[in-house]
Amino acid sequence: MNNYPLISVIIPCYNAEKTLARCLSSVLQQSYDRLEIIIIDDGSTDNSSAIYQDFQRRNHRIRYIIQENSGVSSARNKGVKIAKGDYICFVDSDDWVEPNYCEALYQILIREQADISIVEASYEDEDGNVVFNKNISEEAVYDGKRALQILLEDDIIQSHPWGKLYKSSFFNDVHFPENLKCFEDYSTLFKVFDQALTVAKSNQKLYHYIQHQDSLSHNLSPQTAFYFYLAIMDVFKFWQQNEEIKNNPKITKNIIRKLLMVLKRIIRQTTAEEMRPEKEAMRKSFQAFLKYSVFEIGLEYYFYVRLYYHQPKLYTKIIAGK
């Protein structure tokens, strides 16, 4: 495979001593061997460094950088910055991949002359049990605009950085937001997809996504939920500026659904005085959705958007009994 292009596999790592060896073993066993494996240690305080340094001594394709703890966005940005590959893919340090993960992504991309290729994932708990059966769509090739719409609809294609292969040039001017402690991928992937002319998707499950009960995304504190709100608003601002997709009713309803979910979580877990500025910022943002009719977004969303915008105290009383 010496004539094949180099793929940079970027692995952010923070206190991953329990899962890192399995992750690295799966990446090193790839049938596509023209890889550089970049580990960004985001200030781990456990035994992670000993594990990846041991792997690095036995395999020259591994590179690692240690940085002060700055979050997964910073780690991914650092990895992208030093990557030398023609293509980039991501693997999280607590996940693992099938031996043909990179090869399948590359072959799909070349066969379909695509800019981004996608494979499916198996959603598992820490014991390897499947915890979520996603509806797997048929293999498909989309033009870039259609792929972007599907990504923002958040069903067939989702905003995970992993499970995809990208042209490395797509990250020249795109960075993961370092002000968000979570949901950073949600406010980043649409900027990458916006550059693609063709996106190809396989229905092969080649990525093993391990869901932890104590992860930030599964245990939304009010502040964590507000990070999701900020990410949603990044999508919203982009969506409003894109004339080709801004009137897509499915995207509109998806954004409203997520905003109401975040708002409900924050209200139910805070007092009236807590996070008052954040709640007011969310209320004001609902103004943009007042223009949509009940026929466009449905009666439930139509009612709740107006209720919180015009009568936030009444909304709070109904939702949280406060």
C-alpha positions in Angstrom: 0.0 0.0 0.0 3.0 2.3 -0.4 1.3 4.1 -3.3 -1.9 4.7 -1.3 -2.5 8.1 0.3 -1.7 8.7 4.0 -4.7 8.7 6.4 -4.2 10.5 9.7 -6.1 8.8 12.5 -6.6 11.3 15.4 -7.2 10.0 18.8 -8.0 12.5 21.7 -7.1 10.9 25.0 -7.9 11.8 28.6 -7.6 9.4 31.4 -8.3 6.4 29.2 -6.1 3.8 30.8 -9.0 1.3 30.9 -9.8 1.5 27.2 -6.8 2.9 25.4 -5.0 -0.5 24.8 -8.1 -1.9 23.0 -8.5 1.2 21.0 -4.9 1.4 19.8 -4.8 -2.4 19.1 -7.8 -2.1 16.9 -6.3 0.9 15.0 -2.9 -0.9 14.5 -4.7 -3.9 13.1 -6.1 -2.0 10.2 -6.0 -3.7 6.8 -5.2 -0.2 5.4 -1.7 0.3 6.8 -0.8 3.7 5.3 -1.7 5.4 8.5 -0.2 7.9 10.9 -1.8 7.5 14.3 -1.8 10.8 16.3 -2.6 10.6 20.0 -3.3 13.9 21.7 -3.0 13.4 25.5 -5.2 16.1 27.0 -3.5 16.3 30.4 -4.2 12.7 31.5 -3.4 12.0 35.2 -3.8 8.2 35.0 -1.6 5.6 33.4 -2.6 6.5 29.8 0.9 7.8 28.9 2.6 4.6 29.8 0.2 2.7 27.6 0.5 4.8 24.4 4.3 5.2 24.9 4.6 1.4 25.1 2.6 1.1 21.8 4.7 3.8 20.2 8.0 2.0 21.0 6.7 -1.0 19.0 5.1 0.9 16.1 6.6 3.8 14.3 3.3 5.0 12.9 2.2 6.3 16.3 2.9 9.9 17.3 1.8 11.6 20.5 1.6 15.0 22.0 0.9 15.9 25.6 -0.9 19.1 26.3 -2.4 20.7 29.4 -6.0 19.7 30.0 -8.0 21.9 27.6 -10.8 19.7 26.4 -11.5 17.4 23.5 -12.0 20.3 21.0 -8.5 21.5 21.7 -7.1 18.0 21.4 -8.8 17.4 18.0 -7.7 20.8 16.8 -4.1 20.0 17.8 -4.3 16.7 16.0 -5.7 18.2 12.8 -3.0 20.9 12.9 -0.1 18.5 12.9 -1.7 15.8 10.7 0.3 15.1 7.5 -2.3 12.8 5.8 -4.3 13.5 2.7 -7.3 12.3 4.7 -8.4 12.5 8.3 -10.5 10.3 10.5 -11.2 10.3 14.2 -11.4 7.5 16.8 -12.2 8.2 20.4 -9.9 6.6 23.0 -12.7 4.7 24.7 -14.0 3.3 21.4 -12.6 0.7 19.0 -12.9 -0.1 15.3 -13.1 -3.2 13.1 -10.0 -4.2 11.1 -11.4 -2.8 7.8 -12.6 0.5 9.2 -10.1 2.7 7.4 -10.0 0.6 4.3 -13.7 0.6 3.9 -13.9 4.3 4.4 -11.2 4.9 1.8 -12.6 2.4 -0.8 -16.1 4.0 -0.5 -14.6 7.4 -1.0 -12.6 6.5 -4.0 -15.3 4.3 -5.6 -17.9 7.1 -5.4 -15.4 9.9 -6.0 -16.7 11.4 -2.8 -15.2 14.1 -0.4 -16.6 12.4 2.7 -17.3 8.8 3.4 -19.4 7.4 6.3 -19.8 4.0 8.0 -22.3 3.0 10.7 -21.6 2.3 14.3 -22.6 -0.2 16.9 -23.8 1.5 20.1 -22.6 -0.5 23.1 -22.1 -0.3 26.8 -18.8 -0.9 28.6 -19.4 -4.7 28.5 -20.0 -4.8 24.8 -23.8 -5.1 25.0 -25.7 -3.3 22.3 -27.7 -0.6 24.0 -29.3 1.2 21.0 -30.4 -0.1 17.7 -30.2 2.7 15.2 -32.3 2.3 12.1 -29.7 1.6 9.4 -30.5 3.3 6.1 -29.5 1.9 2.7 -26.1 2.7 1.2 -26.3 6.0 -0.7 -24.4 8.7 -2.5 -25.5 12.2 -1.9 -24.6 15.5 -3.5 -23.1 17.9 -1.0 -26.2 20.0 -0.4 -28.4 17.0 0.2 -25.9 15.5 2.6 -25.8 18.7 4.5 -29.6 18.7 4.8 -29.6 15.1 6.0 -26.9 15.9 8.6 -29.0 18.8 10.0 -32.1 16.7 10.1 -30.0 14.5 12.5 -31.3 11.1 11.5 -29.7 9.2 8.7 -26.4 11.1 9.2 -25.4 12.4 12.6 -22.8 14.9 13.8 -20.3 12.5 15.2 -16.7 13.2 14.0 -15.9 9.5 14.1 -17.2 6.9 11.6 -16.2 9.3 8.7 -13.3 10.0 6.4 -12.6 13.5 5.3 -10.3 15.3 2.9 -7.9 17.0 5.3 -8.2 20.3 3.5 -11.8 20.6 4.8 -10.3 21.4 8.2 -8.0 24.2 7.0 -10.5 26.8 8.1 -12.8 24.7 10.4 -12.0 24.3 14.1 -13.8 22.5 16.9 -15.1 25.2 19.3 -12.9 25.2 22.4 -15.4 27.2 24.5 -17.8 24.2 24.5 -17.0 21.3 27.0 -19.3 19.0 25.1 -21.5 18.9 22.0 -18.6 20.5 20.1 -19.1 18.1 17.2 -22.7 19.3 16.7 -21.5 22.8 16.0 -18.6 21.7 13.8 -19.6 18.9 11.4 -22.0 21.1 9.3 -19.1 23.4 8.5 -17.2 20.4 7.2 -20.1 19.0 5.2 -20.8 22.4 3.7 -17.5 22.0 1.7 -18.3 18.6 0.2 -19.6 18.1 -3.3 -20.3 14.4 -2.8 -20.8 12.3 0.3 -21.0 8.5 0.3 -22.5 6.4 3.0 -22.2 2.7 3.8 -24.4 0.6 6.0 -21.5 -1.4 7.4 -21.2 -1.3 11.2 -17.4 -0.8 11.6 -17.2 1.6 14.6 -17.9 0.5 18.1 -19.2 3.5 20.1 -19.0 2.9 23.8 -21.7 4.8 25.8 -20.7 5.5 29.4 -23.3 6.2 32.0 -21.2 9.0 33.6 -20.5 10.8 30.3 -21.4 14.5 30.1 -23.8 14.0 27.2 -25.7 11.3 29.2 -25.9 13.3 32.4 -26.9 16.7 31.4 -26.4 19.2 34.2 -28.0 22.6 33.5 -24.7 24.1 32.5 -23.9 21.2 30.2 -27.4 21.5 28.7 -26.6 25.2 28.0 -23.5 24.1 26.1 -25.9 22.1 23.9 -28.0 25.2 23.4 -25.0 27.2 22.2 -24.1 24.4 19.8 -27.7 24.4 18.5 -27.6 28.1 18.0 -24.4 27.7 15.9 -26.4 25.4 13.7 -29.3 27.8 13.7 -27.1 30.8 12.6 -25.7 28.8 9.7 -29.1 27.5 8.7 -30.5 31.0 8.6 -27.8 32.1 6.2 -28.1 29.2 3.8 -30.9 30.0 1.3 -30.9 26.5 -0.1 -31.9 24.8 3.2 -33.3 27.3 5.6 -36.9 26.6 4.7 -36.5 22.8 5.2 -39.3 22.0 7.7 -37.6 18.9 9.0 -34.5 20.9 10.0 -36.7 23.6 11.5 -38.6 21.1 13.7 -35.4 19.3 14.7 -33.8 22.6 15.9 -37.0 23.6 17.8 -37.3 20.1 19.3 -33.7 20.3 20.6 -34.1 23.8 22.0 -37.3 22.8 23.9 -35.5 19.7 25.2 -32.6 21.8 26.5 -34.9 24.4 28.0 -37.0 21.8 29.8 -33.9 20.2 31.3 -32.5 23.6 32.5 -35.8 24.7 34.0 -36.5 21.5 35.8 -33.1 21.4 37.4 -32.7 25.1 38.5 -34.5 27.6 40.7 -36.1 30.7 39.2 -33.0 32.7 40.0 -30.4 30.3 38.8 -29.1 30.7 35.3 -31.4 33.7 34.8 -29.2 35.3 32.0 -29.0 32.0 30.1 -32.8 31.5 30.3 -33.4 35.0 29.0 -31.0 34.4 26.1 -32.9 31.3 25.2 -36.2 33.1 25.5 -35.0 35.8 23.1 -33.8 33.3 20.6 -37.3 31.9 20.3 -38.4 35.0 18.6 -36.9 33.7 15.3 -39.3 30.8 15.3 -42.5 32.9 15.8 -42.8 33.3 12.0 -43.5 29.6 11.5 -47.1 28.6 11.3 -48.7 25.7 13.1 -48.8 23.8 9.7 -45.1 24.1 9.4 -43.9 23.1 12.8 -46.9 21.3 14.4 -49.3 22.4 17.1 -47.1 21.4 20.1 -44.0 23.3 19.0 -46.1 26.2 17.8 -47.7 26.5 21.3 -44.6 26.0 23.4 -42.4 28.4 21.4 -45.0 31.2 21.9 -45.7 30.4 25.5 -42.1 30.6 26.6 -41.4 33.7 24.5 -44.5 35.6 25.7 -45.1 34.0 29.1 -41.9 32.4 30.5 -43.3 32.3 34.1 -46.4 30.4 33.0 -44.3 28.1 30.8 -42.0 27.4 33.8 -45.0 26.6 36.0 -46.5 24.2 33.4 -43.2 22.4 32.7 -41.7 22.3 36.2 -44.6 23.0 38.5 -42.7 26.0 39.9 
